Amino acid sequence: MTNKIEVSGTVKWEPKVWPARNEDQSDVVQFSIEYEEARTNRKSVFNCKGFYKSAEKLTAACQSGDLDVGTHIKVSGKLIEEKWKDKKTDEWVNRVTIHVAEHEILEPKEPTESAASSDDDIPF
C-alpha cells in the first residue's frame, strides 16, 4: 500500500510552532493550506503538521517570515487520521491531517509596508 499526498496552495491560517515537552519528543509545526480547483473554483482546506526534521525546516521558514498567511507552498507527506475525545461533548472526533515530509515555498511573500524601508533609512 502507498500513502503519499502532494498538495500545493496558500497558507490559510497563521502557522503555530509547538515546542517539544521533553527531549524524547519533537517540536510540532501546524498550519493549513487552502487549495482551489481551477476549473470549478471549489476550495478545500488541508491541515498539515511537521515533526522532527520537517518541523525544524518549517520553524526556520516561520521565523524568517517565509512561511506565513498567504504564502504559496507545496507539501508532500502522508495522510494520518487523528482521533481524540472532545472534552466538552465527550464524543470522539476524527480529522485527517497531512504529516509533512517535505515542503517547498513556491512564491516568496510580498514585503509589507511595515517591512519596507522607511524614509529614515535613506542616507541623504
Backbone atoms as SQL, in Angstrom:
CREATE TABLE atoms (id INTEGER PRIMARY KEY, chain TEXT, resi INTEGER, resn TEXT, atom TEXT, x REAL, y REAL, z REAL);
INSERT INTO atoms VALUES
  (1, 'A', 1, 'MET', 'N', 0.834, -1.190, 0.000),
  (2, 'A', 1, 'MET', 'CA', 0.000, 0.000, 0.000),
  (3, 'A', 1, 'MET', 'C', 0.872, 1.244, 0.000),
  (4, 'A', 2, 'THR', 'N', 0.338, 2.296, -0.571),
  (5, 'A', 2, 'THR', 'CA', 1.031, 3.568, -0.621),
  (6, 'A', 2, 'THR', 'C', 0.176, 4.633, 0.047),
  (7, 'A', 3, 'ASN', 'N', 0.811, 5.472, 0.829),
  (8, 'A', 3, 'ASN', 'CA', 0.129, 6.584, 1.480),
  (9, 'A', 3, 'ASN', 'C', 0.989, 7.814, 1.253),
  (10, 'A', 4, 'LYS', 'N', 0.772, 8.481, 0.134),
  (11, 'A', 4, 'LYS', 'CA', 1.543, 9.671, -0.190),
  (12, 'A', 4, 'LYS', 'C', 0.613, 10.692, -0.824),
  (13, 'A', 5, 'ILE', 'N', 0.789, 11.945, -0.413),
  (14, 'A', 5, 'ILE', 'CA', -0.025, 13.021, -0.969),
  (15, 'A', 5, 'ILE', 'C', 0.875, 14.221, -1.227),
  (16, 'A', 6, 'GLU', 'N', 0.534, 14.973, -2.251),
  (17, 'A', 6, 'GLU', 'CA', 1.235, 16.216, -2.558),
  (18, 'A', 6, 'GLU', 'C', 0.169, 17.263, -2.849),
  (19, 'A', 7, 'VAL', 'N', 0.245, 18.377, -2.142),
  (20, 'A', 7, 'VAL', 'CA', -0.743, 19.447, -2.278),
  (21, 'A', 7, 'VAL', 'C', -0.014, 20.772, -2.365),
  (22, 'A', 8, 'SER', 'N', -0.487, 21.623, -3.262),
  (23, 'A', 8, 'SER', 'CA', 0.036, 22.991, -3.297),
  (24, 'A', 8, 'SER', 'C', -1.132, 23.946, -3.124),
  (25, 'A', 9, 'GLY', 'N', -0.858, 25.040, -2.457),
  (26, 'A', 9, 'GLY', 'CA', -1.892, 26.028, -2.216),
  (27, 'A', 9, 'GLY', 'C', -1.336, 27.182, -1.405),
  (28, 'A', 10, 'THR', 'N', -2.228, 27.860, -0.716),
  (29, 'A', 10, 'THR', 'CA', -1.884, 29.057, 0.044),
  (30, 'A', 10, 'THR', 'C', -2.076, 28.787, 1.531),
  (31, 'A', 11, 'VAL', 'N', -1.129, 29.231, 2.342),
  (32, 'A', 11, 'VAL', 'CA', -1.268, 29.076, 3.794),
  (33, 'A', 11, 'VAL', 'C', -2.472, 29.892, 4.242),
  (34, 'A', 12, 'LYS', 'N', -3.418, 29.233, 4.882),
  (35, 'A', 12, 'LYS', 'CA', -4.707, 29.832, 5.225),
  (36, 'A', 12, 'LYS', 'C', -4.680, 30.553, 6.573),
  (37, 'A', 13, 'TRP', 'N', -4.076, 29.913, 7.597),
  (38, 'A', 13, 'TRP', 'CA', -4.029, 30.492, 8.937),
  (39, 'A', 13, 'TRP', 'C', -2.594, 30.596, 9.404),
  (40, 'A', 14, 'GLU', 'N', -2.362, 31.447, 10.366),
  (41, 'A', 14, 'GLU', 'CA', -1.024, 31.653, 10.925),
  (42, 'A', 14, 'GLU', 'C', -0.447, 30.324, 11.413),
  (43, 'A', 15, 'PRO', 'N', 0.725, 29.927, 10.912),
  (44, 'A', 15, 'PRO', 'CA', 1.343, 28.690, 11.391),
  (45, 'A', 15, 'PRO', 'C', 1.674, 28.789, 12.883),
  (46, 'A', 16, 'LYS', 'N', 1.555, 27.656, 13.583),
  (47, 'A', 16, 'LYS', 'CA', 1.866, 27.611, 15.009),
  (48, 'A', 16, 'LYS', 'C', 3.000, 26.621, 15.233),
  (49, 'A', 17, 'VAL', 'N', 3.926, 27.016, 16.079),
  (50, 'A', 17, 'VAL', 'CA', 5.034, 26.135, 16.454),
  (51, 'A', 17, 'VAL', 'C', 4.815, 25.729, 17.902),
  (52, 'A', 18, 'TRP', 'N', 4.708, 24.427, 18.126),
  (53, 'A', 18, 'TRP', 'CA', 4.526, 23.889, 19.467),
  (54, 'A', 18, 'TRP', 'C', 5.847, 23.268, 19.905),
  (55, 'A', 19, 'PRO', 'N', 6.512, 23.831, 20.914),
  (56, 'A', 19, 'PRO', 'CA', 7.795, 23.269, 21.356),
  (57, 'A', 19, 'PRO', 'C', 7.613, 21.884, 21.979),
  (58, 'A', 20, 'ALA', 'N', 8.649, 21.066, 21.845),
  (59, 'A', 20, 'ALA', 'CA', 8.629, 19.724, 22.444),
  (60, 'A', 20, 'ALA', 'C', 8.510, 19.838, 23.958),
  (61, 'A', 21, 'ARG', 'N', 7.777, 18.927, 24.551),
  (62, 'A', 21, 'ARG', 'CA', 7.601, 18.944, 26.017),
  (63, 'A', 21, 'ARG', 'C', 8.803, 18.363, 26.736),
  (64, 'A', 22, 'ASN', 'N', 9.511, 17.455, 26.060),
  (65, 'A', 22, 'ASN', 'CA', 10.715, 16.875, 26.672),
  (66, 'A', 22, 'ASN', 'C', 11.679, 16.468, 25.563),
  (67, 'A', 23, 'GLU', 'N', 12.847, 15.970, 25.941),
  (68, 'A', 23, 'GLU', 'CA', 13.897, 15.653, 24.970),
  (69, 'A', 23, 'GLU', 'C', 13.535, 14.507, 24.036),
  (70, 'A', 24, 'ASP', 'N', 12.616, 13.644, 24.441),
  (71, 'A', 24, 'ASP', 'CA', 12.237, 12.498, 23.620),
  (72, 'A', 24, 'ASP', 'C', 11.261, 12.870, 22.513),
  (73, 'A', 25, 'GLN', 'N', 10.739, 14.082, 22.548),
  (74, 'A', 25, 'GLN', 'CA', 9.734, 14.496, 21.578),
  (75, 'A', 25, 'GLN', 'C', 10.312, 15.508, 20.602),
  (76, 'A', 26, 'SER', 'N', 9.512, 15.851, 19.612),
  (77, 'A', 26, 'SER', 'CA', 9.889, 16.814, 18.579),
  (78, 'A', 26, 'SER', 'C', 9.007, 18.049, 18.690),
  (79, 'A', 27, 'ASP', 'N', 9.530, 19.185, 18.227),
  (80, 'A', 27, 'ASP', 'CA', 8.652, 20.335, 18.023),
  (81, 'A', 27, 'ASP', 'C', 7.606, 19.928, 16.991),
  (82, 'A', 28, 'VAL', 'N', 6.480, 20.606, 17.018),
  (83, 'A', 28, 'VAL', 'CA', 5.430, 20.360, 16.033),
  (84, 'A', 28, 'VAL', 'C', 5.070, 21.699, 15.405),
  (85, 'A', 29, 'VAL', 'N', 5.023, 21.731, 14.082),
  (86, 'A', 29, 'VAL', 'CA', 4.575, 22.918, 13.365),
  (87, 'A', 29, 'VAL', 'C', 3.245, 22.573, 12.715),
  (88, 'A', 30, 'GLN', 'N', 2.247, 23.416, 12.946),
  (89, 'A', 30, 'GLN', 'CA', 0.911, 23.149, 12.443),
  (90, 'A', 30, 'GLN', 'C', 0.438, 24.338, 11.612),
  (91, 'A', 31, 'PHE', 'N', -0.118, 24.048, 10.439),
  (92, 'A', 31, 'PHE', 'CA', -0.678, 25.093, 9.579),
  (93, 'A', 31, 'PHE', 'C', -1.694, 24.457, 8.637),
  (94, 'A', 32, 'SER', 'N', -2.410, 25.276, 7.898),
  (95, 'A', 32, 'SER', 'CA', -3.388, 24.776, 6.944),
  (96, 'A', 32, 'SER', 'C', -3.136, 25.384, 5.576),
  (97, 'A', 33, 'ILE', 'N', -3.405, 24.580, 4.555),
  (98, 'A', 33, 'ILE', 'CA', -3.248, 25.024, 3.171),
  (99, 'A', 33, 'ILE', 'C', -4.622, 25.041, 2.517),
  (100, 'A', 34, 'GLU', 'N', -4.919, 26.137, 1.825),
  (101, 'A', 34, 'GLU', 'CA', -6.149, 26.213, 1.041),
  (102, 'A', 34, 'GLU', 'C', -5.807, 25.945, -0.414),
  (103, 'A', 35, 'TYR', 'N', -6.463, 24.949, -0.980),
  (104, 'A', 35, 'TYR', 'CA', -6.272, 24.559, -2.376),
  (105, 'A', 35, 'TYR', 'C', -7.531, 24.939, -3.139),
  (106, 'A', 36, 'GLU', 'N', -7.366, 25.569, -4.304),
  (107, 'A', 36, 'GLU', 'CA', -8.518, 25.936, -5.126),
  (108, 'A', 36, 'GLU', 'C', -8.446, 25.202, -6.455),
  (109, 'A', 37, 'GLU', 'N', -9.492, 24.436, -6.744),
  (110, 'A', 37, 'GLU', 'CA', -9.597, 23.722, -8.023),
  (111, 'A', 37, 'GLU', 'C', -9.849, 24.751, -9.117),
  (112, 'A', 38, 'ALA', 'N', -8.964, 24.794, -10.108),
  (113, 'A', 38, 'ALA', 'CA', -9.015, 25.836, -11.138),
  (114, 'A', 38, 'ALA', 'C', -10.316, 25.800, -11.952),
  (115, 'A', 39, 'ARG', 'N', -10.766, 24.620, -12.323),
  (116, 'A', 39, 'ARG', 'CA', -11.961, 24.524, -13.191),
  (117, 'A', 39, 'ARG', 'C', -13.239, 24.904, -12.475),
  (118, 'A', 40, 'THR', 'N', -13.368, 24.541, -11.214),
  (119, 'A', 40, 'THR', 'CA', -14.634, 24.726, -10.502),
  (120, 'A', 40, 'THR', 'C', -14.592, 25.837, -9.457),
  (121, 'A', 41, 'ASN', 'N', -13.413, 26.364, -9.165),
  (122, 'A', 41, 'ASN', 'CA', -13.217, 27.356, -8.096),
  (123, 'A', 41, 'ASN', 'C', -13.623, 26.817, -6.725),
  (124, 'A', 42, 'ARG', 'N', -13.717, 25.498, -6.609),
  (125, 'A', 42, 'ARG', 'CA', -14.031, 24.875, -5.325),
  (126, 'A', 42, 'ARG', 'C', -12.770, 24.890, -4.458),
  (127, 'A', 43, 'LYS', 'N', -12.939, 25.284, -3.199),
  (128, 'A', 43, 'LYS', 'CA', -11.802, 25.387, -2.292),
  (129, 'A', 43, 'LYS', 'C', -11.856, 24.274, -1.253),
  (130, 'A', 44, 'SER', 'N', -10.685, 23.756, -0.913),
  (131, 'A', 44, 'SER', 'CA', -10.540, 22.756, 0.139),
  (132, 'A', 44, 'SER', 'C', -9.416, 23.217, 1.059),
  (133, 'A', 45, 'VAL', 'N', -9.548, 22.905, 2.341),
  (134, 'A', 45, 'VAL', 'CA', -8.514, 23.262, 3.316),
  (135, 'A', 45, 'VAL', 'C', -7.941, 21.971, 3.888),
  (136, 'A', 46, 'PHE', 'N', -6.604, 21.877, 3.886),
  (137, 'A', 46, 'PHE', 'CA', -5.894, 20.706, 4.386),
  (138, 'A', 46, 'PHE', 'C', -5.082, 21.098, 5.613),
  (139, 'A', 47, 'ASN', 'N', -5.296, 20.386, 6.718),
  (140, 'A', 47, 'ASN', 'CA', -4.492, 20.594, 7.920),
  (141, 'A', 47, 'ASN', 'C', -3.165, 19.887, 7.732),
  (142, 'A', 48, 'CYS', 'N', -2.083, 20.532, 8.137),
  (143, 'A', 48, 'CYS', 'CA', -0.731, 19.990, 7.962),
  (144, 'A', 48, 'CYS', 'C', 0.030, 20.072, 9.283),
  (145, 'A', 49, 'LYS', 'N', 0.867, 19.053, 9.526),
  (146, 'A', 49, 'LYS', 'CA', 1.738, 19.060, 10.699),
  (147, 'A', 49, 'LYS', 'C', 3.115, 18.581, 10.279),
  (148, 'A', 50, 'GLY', 'N', 4.130, 19.211, 10.848),
  (149, 'A', 50, 'GLY', 'CA', 5.501, 18.792, 10.614),
  (150, 'A', 50, 'GLY', 'C', 6.135, 18.373, 11.928),
  (151, 'A', 51, 'PHE', 'N', 6.933, 17.307, 11.879),
  (152, 'A', 51, 'PHE', 'CA', 7.633, 16.786, 13.046),
  (153, 'A', 51, 'PHE', 'C', 9.111, 16.620, 12.712),
  (154, 'A', 52, 'TYR', 'N', 9.947, 16.565, 13.732),
  (155, 'A', 52, 'TYR', 'CA', 11.381, 16.283, 13.613),
  (156, 'A', 52, 'TYR', 'C', 12.059, 17.171, 12.568),
  (157, 'A', 53, 'LYS', 'N', 12.740, 16.595, 11.565),
  (158, 'A', 53, 'LYS', 'CA', 13.491, 17.377, 10.564),
  (159, 'A', 53, 'LYS', 'C', 12.562, 18.328, 9.818),
  (160, 'A', 54, 'SER', 'N', 11.385, 17.842, 9.479),
  (161, 'A', 54, 'SER', 'CA', 10.417, 18.688, 8.777),
  (162, 'A', 54, 'SER', 'C', 10.035, 19.884, 9.644),
  (163, 'A', 55, 'ALA', 'N', 9.825, 19.645, 10.940),
  (164, 'A', 55, 'ALA', 'CA', 9.471, 20.732, 11.857),
  (165, 'A', 55, 'ALA', 'C', 10.599, 21.744, 11.976),
  (166, 'A', 56, 'GLU', 'N', 11.850, 21.261, 11.968),
  (167, 'A', 56, 'GLU', 'CA', 12.991, 22.177, 12.035),
  (168, 'A', 56, 'GLU', 'C', 12.991, 23.122, 10.839),
  (169, 'A', 57, 'LYS', 'N', 12.782, 22.571, 9.648),
  (170, 'A', 57, 'LYS', 'CA', 12.778, 23.383, 8.430),
  (171, 'A', 57, 'LYS', 'C', 11.581, 24.326, 8.392),
  (172, 'A', 58, 'LEU', 'N', 10.423, 23.831, 8.809),
  (173, 'A', 58, 'LEU', 'CA', 9.223, 24.676, 8.823),
  (174, 'A', 58, 'LEU', 'C', 9.347, 25.785, 9.861),
  (175, 'A', 59, 'THR', 'N', 9.927, 25.482, 11.022),
  (176, 'A', 59, 'THR', 'CA', 10.134, 26.501, 12.057),
  (177, 'A', 59, 'THR', 'C', 11.053, 27.596, 11.542),
  (178, 'A', 60, 'ALA', 'N', 12.121, 27.200, 10.861),
  (179, 'A', 60, 'ALA', 'CA', 13.045, 28.189, 10.288),
  (180, 'A', 60, 'ALA', 'C', 12.318, 29.066, 9.267),
  (181, 'A', 61, 'ALA', 'N', 11.448, 28.469, 8.460),
  (182, 'A', 61, 'ALA', 'CA', 10.684, 29.245, 7.475),
  (183, 'A', 61, 'ALA', 'C', 9.718, 30.204, 8.171),
  (184, 'A', 62, 'CYS', 'N', 9.127, 29.779, 9.288),
  (185, 'A', 62, 'CYS', 'CA', 8.243, 30.668, 10.062),
  (186, 'A', 62, 'CYS', 'C', 9.033, 31.835, 10.640),
  (187, 'A', 63, 'GLN', 'N', 10.188, 31.534, 11.225),
  (188, 'A', 63, 'GLN', 'CA', 10.997, 32.570, 11.864),
  (189, 'A', 63, 'GLN', 'C', 11.544, 33.576, 10.866),
  (190, 'A', 64, 'SER', 'N', 11.833, 33.135, 9.641),
  (191, 'A', 64, 'SER', 'CA', 12.354, 34.052, 8.627),
  (192, 'A', 64, 'SER', 'C', 11.244, 34.845, 7.938),
  (193, 'A', 65, 'GLY', 'N', 9.982, 34.464, 8.203),
  (194, 'A', 65, 'GLY', 'CA', 8.855, 35.142, 7.570),
  (195, 'A', 65, 'GLY', 'C', 8.478, 34.554, 6.228),
  (196, 'A', 66, 'ASP', 'N', 9.171, 33.490, 5.796),
  (197, 'A', 66, 'ASP', 'CA', 8.855, 32.859, 4.512),
  (198, 'A', 66, 'ASP', 'C', 7.574, 32.042, 4.575),
  (199, 'A', 67, 'LEU', 'N', 7.217, 31.533, 5.745),
  (200, 'A', 67, 'LEU', 'CA', 6.005, 30.740, 5.910),
  (201, 'A', 67, 'LEU', 'C', 5.047, 31.521, 6.786),
  (202, 'A', 68, 'ASP', 'N', 4.035, 32.079, 6.152),
  (203, 'A', 68, 'ASP', 'CA', 3.074, 32.936, 6.831),
  (204, 'A', 68, 'ASP', 'C', 1.770, 32.872, 6.051),
  (205, 'A', 69, 'VAL', 'N', 0.731, 33.498, 6.561),
  (206, 'A', 69, 'VAL', 'CA', -0.548, 33.536, 5.865),
  (207, 'A', 69, 'VAL', 'C', -0.335, 34.123, 4.472),
  (208, 'A', 70, 'GLY', 'N', -0.869, 33.453, 3.459),
  (209, 'A', 70, 'GLY', 'CA', -0.757, 33.932, 2.090),
  (210, 'A', 70, 'GLY', 'C', 0.415, 33.356, 1.320),
  (211, 'A', 71, 'THR', 'N', 1.330, 32.658, 1.993),
  (212, 'A', 71, 'THR', 'CA', 2.471, 32.054, 1.312),
  (213, 'A', 71, 'THR', 'C', 1.998, 30.913, 0.418),
  (214, 'A', 72, 'HIS', 'N', 2.493, 30.866, -0.810),
  (215, 'A', 72, 'HIS', 'CA', 2.207, 29.745, -1.710),
  (216, 'A', 72, 'HIS', 'C', 3.229, 28.656, -1.418),
  (217, 'A', 73, 'ILE', 'N', 2.727, 27.452, -1.141),
  (218, 'A', 73, 'ILE', 'CA', 3.596, 26.367, -0.695),
  (219, 'A', 73, 'ILE', 'C', 3.124, 25.050, -1.295),
  (220, 'A', 74, 'LYS', 'N', 4.075, 24.147, -1.463),
  (221, 'A', 74, 'LYS', 'CA', 3.756, 22.776, -1.867),
  (222, 'A', 74, 'LYS', 'C', 4.287, 21.867, -0.771),
  (223, 'A', 75, 'VAL', 'N', 3.451, 20.948, -0.294),
  (224, 'A', 75, 'VAL', 'CA', 3.873, 19.988, 0.710),
  (225, 'A', 75, 'VAL', 'C', 3.654, 18.578, 0.180),
  (226, 'A', 76, 'SER', 'N', 4.501, 17.674, 0.631),
  (227, 'A', 76, 'SER', 'CA', 4.280, 16.253, 0.366),
  (228, 'A', 76, 'SER', 'C', 4.435, 15.521, 1.683),
  (229, 'A', 77, 'GLY', 'N', 3.697, 14.451, 1.816),
  (230, 'A', 77, 'GLY', 'CA', 3.735, 13.684, 3.046),
  (231, 'A', 77, 'GLY', 'C', 2.739, 12.561, 3.000),
  (232, 'A', 78, 'LYS', 'N', 2.254, 12.171, 4.175),
  (233, 'A', 78, 'LYS', 'CA', 1.274, 11.092, 4.228),
  (234, 'A', 78, 'LYS', 'C', 0.049, 11.546, 5.007),
  (235, 'A', 79, 'LEU', 'N', -1.074, 10.917, 4.702),
  (236, 'A', 79, 'LEU', 'CA', -2.326, 11.219, 5.383),
  (237, 'A', 79, 'LEU', 'C', -2.423, 10.382, 6.648),
  (238, 'A', 80, 'ILE', 'N', -2.753, 11.038, 7.747),
  (239, 'A', 80, 'ILE', 'CA', -2.918, 10.363, 9.029),
  (240, 'A', 80, 'ILE', 'C', -4.267, 10.778, 9.609),
  (241, 'A', 81, 'GLU', 'N', -5.032, 9.792, 10.052),
  (242, 'A', 81, 'GLU', 'CA', -6.293, 10.096, 10.727),
  (243, 'A', 81, 'GLU', 'C', -5.999, 10.281, 12.211),
  (244, 'A', 82, 'GLU', 'N', -6.362, 11.446, 12.723),
  (245, 'A', 82, 'GLU', 'CA', -6.184, 11.733, 14.148),
  (246, 'A', 82, 'GLU', 'C', -7.538, 11.605, 14.834),
  (247, 'A', 83, 'LYS', 'N', -7.556, 10.988, 16.005),
  (248, 'A', 83, 'LYS', 'CA', -8.793, 10.812, 16.769),
  (249, 'A', 83, 'LYS', 'C', -8.566, 11.290, 18.193),
  (250, 'A', 84, 'TRP', 'N', -9.558, 11.941, 18.743),
  (251, 'A', 84, 'TRP', 'CA', -9.498, 12.351, 20.144),
  (252, 'A', 84, 'TRP', 'C', -10.920, 12.495, 20.674),
  (253, 'A', 85, 'LYS', 'N', -11.032, 12.484, 21.983),
  (254, 'A', 85, 'LYS', 'CA', -12.330, 12.627, 22.632),
  (255, 'A', 85, 'LYS', 'C', -12.512, 14.083, 23.025),
  (256, 'A', 86, 'ASP', 'N', -13.574, 14.707, 22.544),
  (257, 'A', 86, 'ASP', 'CA', -13.887, 16.095, 22.850),
  (258, 'A', 86, 'ASP', 'C', -14.228, 16.208, 24.333),
  (259, 'A', 87, 'LYS', 'N', -13.548, 17.102, 25.034),
  (260, 'A', 87, 'LYS', 'CA', -13.753, 17.250, 26.481),
  (261, 'A', 87, 'LYS', 'C', -15.128, 17.812, 26.830),
  (262, 'A', 88, 'LYS', 'N', -15.681, 18.630, 25.938),
  (263, 'A', 88, 'LYS', 'CA', -16.977, 19.251, 26.222),
  (264, 'A', 88, 'LYS', 'C', -18.139, 18.306, 25.941),
  (265, 'A', 89, 'THR', 'N', -18.079, 17.602, 24.797),
  (266, 'A', 89, 'THR', 'CA', -19.213, 16.758, 24.396),
  (267, 'A', 89, 'THR', 'C', -19.005, 15.295, 24.741),
  (268, 'A', 90, 'ASP', 'N', -17.776, 14.904, 25.107),
  (269, 'A', 90, 'ASP', 'CA', -17.419, 13.522, 25.412),
  (270, 'A', 90, 'ASP', 'C', -17.631, 12.592, 24.209),
  (271, 'A', 91, 'GLU', 'N', -17.587, 13.163, 22.998),
  (272, 'A', 91, 'GLU', 'CA', -17.730, 12.368, 21.773),
  (273, 'A', 91, 'GLU', 'C', -16.392, 12.305, 21.051),
  (274, 'A', 92, 'TRP', 'N', -16.205, 11.229, 20.286),
  (275, 'A', 92, 'TRP', 'CA', -14.982, 11.063, 19.505),
  (276, 'A', 92, 'TRP', 'C', -15.014, 11.955, 18.276),
  (277, 'A', 93, 'VAL', 'N', -13.881, 12.551, 17.974),
  (278, 'A', 93, 'VAL', 'CA', -13.735, 13.441, 16.819),
  (279, 'A', 93, 'VAL', 'C', -12.600, 12.882, 15.959),
  (280, 'A', 94, 'ASN', 'N', -12.745, 12.913, 14.630),
  (281, 'A', 94, 'ASN', 'CA', -11.664, 12.500, 13.733),
  (282, 'A', 94, 'ASN', 'C', -11.342, 13.646, 12.786),
  (283, 'A', 95, 'ARG', 'N', -10.076, 13.656, 12.370),
  (284, 'A', 95, 'ARG', 'CA', -9.624, 14.627, 11.380),
  (285, 'A', 95, 'ARG', 'C', -8.465, 13.985, 10.629),
  (286, 'A', 96, 'VAL', 'N', -8.457, 14.178, 9.321),
  (287, 'A', 96, 'VAL', 'CA', -7.348, 13.691, 8.512),
  (288, 'A', 96, 'VAL', 'C', -6.364, 14.841, 8.335),
  (289, 'A', 97, 'THR', 'N', -5.088, 14.576, 8.619),
  (290, 'A', 97, 'THR', 'CA', -4.040, 15.586, 8.576),
  (291, 'A', 97, 'THR', 'C', -2.909, 15.101, 7.681),
  (292, 'A', 98, 'ILE', 'N', -2.280, 16.031, 6.984),
  (293, 'A', 98, 'ILE', 'CA', -1.088, 15.701, 6.214),
  (294, 'A', 98, 'ILE', 'C', 0.112, 15.826, 7.147),
  (295, 'A', 99, 'HIS', 'N', 0.840, 14.729, 7.342),
  (296, 'A', 99, 'HIS', 'CA', 2.102, 14.780, 8.081),
  (297, 'A', 99, 'HIS', 'C', 3.184, 15.077, 7.054),
  (298, 'A', 100, 'VAL', 'N', 3.702, 16.297, 7.114),
  (299, 'A', 100, 'VAL', 'CA', 4.595, 16.833, 6.092),
  (300, 'A', 100, 'VAL', 'C', 5.973, 16.188, 6.179),
  (301, 'A', 101, 'ALA', 'N', 6.427, 15.652, 5.035),
  (302, 'A', 101, 'ALA', 'CA', 7.788, 15.121, 4.932),
  (303, 'A', 101, 'ALA', 'C', 8.696, 16.157, 4.273),
  (304, 'A', 102, 'GLU', 'N', 8.195, 16.821, 3.251),
  (305, 'A', 102, 'GLU', 'CA', 8.954, 17.829, 2.504),
  (306, 'A', 102, 'GLU', 'C', 8.038, 19.011, 2.211),
  (307, 'A', 103, 'HIS', 'N', 8.648, 20.181, 2.082),
  (308, 'A', 103, 'HIS', 'CA', 7.870, 21.346, 1.651),
  (309, 'A', 103, 'HIS', 'C', 8.730, 22.216, 0.737),
  (310, 'A', 104, 'GLU', 'N', 8.058, 23.008, -0.070),
  (311, 'A', 104, 'GLU', 'CA', 8.746, 23.942, -0.965),
  (312, 'A', 104, 'GLU', 'C', 7.925, 25.229, -1.015),
  (313, 'A', 105, 'ILE', 'N', 8.569, 26.342, -0.712),
  (314, 'A', 105, 'ILE', 'CA', 7.920, 27.647, -0.838),
  (315, 'A', 105, 'ILE', 'C', 7.895, 27.965, -2.327),
  (316, 'A', 106, 'LEU', 'N', 6.702, 28.159, -2.893),
  (317, 'A', 106, 'LEU', 'CA', 6.576, 28.372, -4.329),
  (318, 'A', 106, 'LEU', 'C', 6.749, 29.825, -4.728),
  (319, 'A', 107, 'GLU', 'N', 6.300, 30.717, -3.882),
  (320, 'A', 107, 'GLU', 'CA', 6.406, 32.153, -4.163),
  (321, 'A', 107, 'GLU', 'C', 6.753, 32.853, -2.873),
  (322, 'A', 108, 'PRO', 'N', 7.806, 33.638, -2.872),
  (323, 'A', 108, 'PRO', 'CA', 8.084, 34.383, -1.642),
  (324, 'A', 108, 'PRO', 'C', 6.968, 35.380, -1.359),
  (325, 'A', 109, 'LYS', 'N', 6.728, 35.624, -0.082),
  (326, 'A', 109, 'LYS', 'CA', 5.712, 36.617, 0.287),
  (327, 'A', 109, 'LYS', 'C', 6.160, 37.996, -0.141),
  (328, 'A', 110, 'GLU', 'N', 5.204, 38.801, -0.545),
  (329, 'A', 110, 'GLU', 'CA', 5.482, 40.191, -0.874),
  (330, 'A', 110, 'GLU', 'C', 5.782, 40.949, 0.409),
  (331, 'A', 111, 'PRO', 'N', 6.794, 41.819, 0.414),
  (332, 'A', 111, 'PRO', 'CA', 7.067, 42.587, 1.641),
  (333, 'A', 111, 'PRO', 'C', 5.907, 43.529, 1.951),
  (334, 'A', 112, 'THR', 'N', 5.598, 43.651, 3.240),
  (335, 'A', 112, 'THR', 'CA', 4.530, 44.558, 3.647),
  (336, 'A', 112, 'THR', 'C', 5.108, 45.955, 3.797),
  (337, 'A', 113, 'GLU', 'N', 4.232, 46.949, 3.906),
  (338, 'A', 113, 'GLU', 'CA', 4.693, 48.336, 4.050),
  (339, 'A', 113, 'GLU', 'C', 5.560, 48.493, 5.290),
  (340, 'A', 114, 'SER', 'N', 5.176, 47.817, 6.369),
  (341, 'A', 114, 'SER', 'CA', 5.943, 47.963, 7.605),
  (342, 'A', 114, 'SER', 'C', 7.331, 47.334, 7.464),
  (343, 'A', 115, 'ALA', 'N', 7.461, 46.339, 6.578),
  (344, 'A', 115, 'ALA', 'CA', 8.760, 45.703, 6.377),
  (345, 'A', 115, 'ALA', 'C', 9.626, 46.481, 5.391),
  (346, 'A', 116, 'ALA', 'N', 8.993, 47.345, 4.581),
  (347, 'A', 116, 'ALA', 'CA', 9.751, 48.137, 3.623),
  (348, 'A', 116, 'ALA', 'C', 10.545, 49.214, 4.361),
  (349, 'A', 117, 'SER', 'N', 11.612, 49.682, 3.754),
  (350, 'A', 117, 'SER', 'CA', 12.433, 50.678, 4.434),
  (351, 'A', 117, 'SER', 'C', 11.682, 52.005, 4.520),
  (352, 'A', 118, 'SER', 'N', 11.945, 52.699, 5.615),
  (353, 'A', 118, 'SER', 'CA', 11.310, 53.993, 5.828),
  (354, 'A', 118, 'SER', 'C', 12.215, 55.097, 5.297),
  (355, 'A', 119, 'ASP', 'N', 11.696, 56.331, 5.297),
  (356, 'A', 119, 'ASP', 'CA', 12.485, 57.471, 4.831),
  (357, 'A', 119, 'ASP', 'C', 13.716, 57.702, 5.721),
  (358, 'A', 120, 'ASP', 'N', 13.681, 57.245, 6.956),
  (359, 'A', 120, 'ASP', 'CA', 14.818, 57.403, 7.871),
  (360, 'A', 120, 'ASP', 'C', 16.020, 56.603, 7.405),
  (361, 'A', 121, 'ASP', 'N', 15.802, 55.592, 6.579),
  (362, 'A', 121, 'ASP', 'CA', 16.886, 54.749, 6.104),
  (363, 'A', 121, 'ASP', 'C', 17.623, 55.349, 4.905),
  (364, 'A', 122, 'ILE', 'N', 17.066, 56.391, 4.306),
  (365, 'A', 122, 'ILE', 'CA', 17.685, 56.999, 3.126),
  (366, 'A', 122, 'ILE', 'C', 18.833, 57.903, 3.582),
  (367, 'A', 123, 'PRO', 'N', 20.053, 57.686, 3.041),
  (368, 'A', 123, 'PRO', 'CA', 21.229, 58.395, 3.568),
  (369, 'A', 123, 'PRO', 'C', 21.422, 59.797, 3.007),
  (370, 'A', 124, 'PHE', 'N', 20.386, 60.506, 2.627),
  (371, 'A', 124, 'PHE', 'CA', 20.569, 61.906, 2.180),
  (372, 'A', 124, 'PHE', 'C', 19.521, 62.803, 2.746);
